[in-house]
Amino acid sequence: MKKAIALISILAALTVPVLANTSTTGLGIHLGQSFGYSLDENVKNSNARSFDVTFNTAGGTTFYVHNEFGDFNIRDGQGGNVVEHVQGTETVHGVGVLANVAKTNVKLNVLIGSATTEIAAGQGAANIAGGAAYSSTNPIADLGAGYHVNFGNAKLAMDIAYRHHLLKDNIDLRNNERLNNKSGIRFSATVGYGF
């Protein structure tokens, strides 16, 4: 918990210079698709769809409310056990900022929020959560960068980010393994429109 608070403090300190000099230029929406690579070998093939409401400033900084809906697979079984794959879902809500890096199309992306991770009961591997449904809501933080191009009011972006995501409630796997970390790298493509 102390590490999560320290990370959020660092991310907040990074956004203070951005907040100091902004003015309103309009609202917008972003629609995105992302793919995740987990740093834990037991989490596979995560992907998500996102919808953001954005607030664009005259200096090029964008503040946004992020809503993401995705799914992932958990690989269960090692050391001679038959491997089973169990599907879970995840919902993320948060707030973020896209800040210009000098006068380029590169933007720094910072997001903080919460993720609700769920696995339905009876997903084929009875040992996960004892066969019962699993649900856990935890804080997340993203730090990344991307290439953003505007075409009039339209926008196209490609981003890469590290997502810090620890699970307070372990997911129990076979061989007495526990999954308590869904942190990983996210690759995303986004289209947007400003009003």
N, C-alpha and C positions, 0 to 999 in steps of 0.2 A: 504494500500500500504506500509506503514511504517513497518507493521508486516512482510509482504512478503520480504521486503528488509533485515530486521533483520534476518529472517530465512535463506535467501540465504547467508548472511555474515557468519552466524554460520556454515552452511554446507561447505562453502569455507574454513573456518579456520580448520575444521576437516580434509580436504583433503591435506593441506599443508605438514604435516609430511610424507604423503604417496608419494607425488611428489618429495621429497628431494633426495631419493636414489633409483632410478629405472634404469633398463637396458632392452633392447629389447630382447624378446625371441620368439615373433611370433604373428601372427594374428589368429583370429578365428571367428566363428559364433555361435550364440545362438538362438534357437527357443523356444518360450515359450507360455504358456497358463495361464491366471490369472483370478481370480474371486474376485469381490469386494463387501465389506459390507459397505454401506454408513452410515455415522453418522446422516444423515437426513432421517427420516422415509418415506419421499416421493420418495426417489430414491431406486429402487429395482433391483435385479438380474443383476448386471453389470458383464460383462466378456470381455476379450480381448485376442487377439493373438499378439505376438510380434516377431520381428526380430532384432537382435543386431549384429553389427560388433564390435569385441573385439580386444584389444591390450593387450597382456599378458606380464608381466614383470618377471624378474628372481626371485624377492622376493615373487612372488605369487599374487601381486596386479594386478587387471584387470581394464582397462579403456574401456568404451564402448560407442557407439552411439546407442541410443534406438529408435526404431520405433514401435508403438503400434496402433492397429486398433481394436475397440471394440464397444459394444452397451450396452444400459441400458434401464430400464423401469422407468417411472415416474408415481406414483399413484396420480391421480387427483380426489378429491372429498372426503369430510369429513362432519361430522355433519348432517347426514341425506341425503346427496347427493349420488347419485349412483356413485360408484367408477369406474373410467375409467383408463385404463393403456395406456400410450403413449410411443412409442419406440423412442429412440434417438440414435445417433451414436457419437463416439468420436475418434479423431486421436491425438496421442501424439508423439512428437519428443523431444529428449533431449540427454544429455550427462551424464554419470555416472561413478562411481568408485566402485569396489568391493575390500575391504581391509581386509587382514587377521586379525583375532583376535587371538593373540599369535601364537602358533604352532598347531592350531586345524583346523578342516574342517569348522569352523564357519567363515562367512565373514560378515562384515559391508557393507551395500549397501546404497549409496547416489546417488540420481538422481535429476537433475534440468532440466527443459524444459518448453514446452508450450503444452496446450491441446486445440483443437478446438472441441467444443460441438455443435451438430446440431440436430434439430428436423425438419422434413419435414413438409410442409404445409398440412393441412387437415388430421392430424393424429388421428381423432376421437374425440378430445376434443377441441372444437372451442375456448374455453377461453384461452388455452395456446398460448401465443404470439399473441392473438387475432385471432387465426386460421391461421396466416401467418407463414412462415418458420422462425425458430430461428437459429442463428449462433453466437457464441461468442468464441474468442480465449483469453486464460488466462494463466498466469504462473502457474506451478505446482512444487512441491518439494516432493520427496520421501525420507524417512529415515527408514531403516529396517535392518534385519539380516537374514541369511539363512545358511543352511547346504549344502555344496558343496563337491562332491566326484568326483575325477578324475579316469578314467580307461584308462591309456595310454593317447592318444590324445583326448579321449571322456570325457564328463563331464555330470553329473546329479546334479541338484540343486532343493531345495525347499526353498522358501523365504516367509517371511511375512514383510510387510512394511506399514507405515502410509503415506498416500498421502494427502498433503495439497493442496486443489483446491477450490479457491473461484471464483465465477462467477461475473464479473463486470456488466453484463447485466442480471437483474433478469428474472426468468421464473415465470410468473404470474399464480397462481393456483386459484381454487375456494375459497370462503369464504375470499377473500382478502389476501390469503397467498402468499408469495413470496419465491421462491427457489433461493438462492444465494450462496449455499455452497454444493459442491459435495465431500468434504473431506471424507475420509474413510480408511478402512483397506483393503489391497490387499494380497491375497494368490496366489502364483505362483509356477508353476513347469516348469523347463527349461532343455533342452538338448543342449549340445554344442559340438563343435569339433574345435581343434586347429591345425593350419598348421605349 
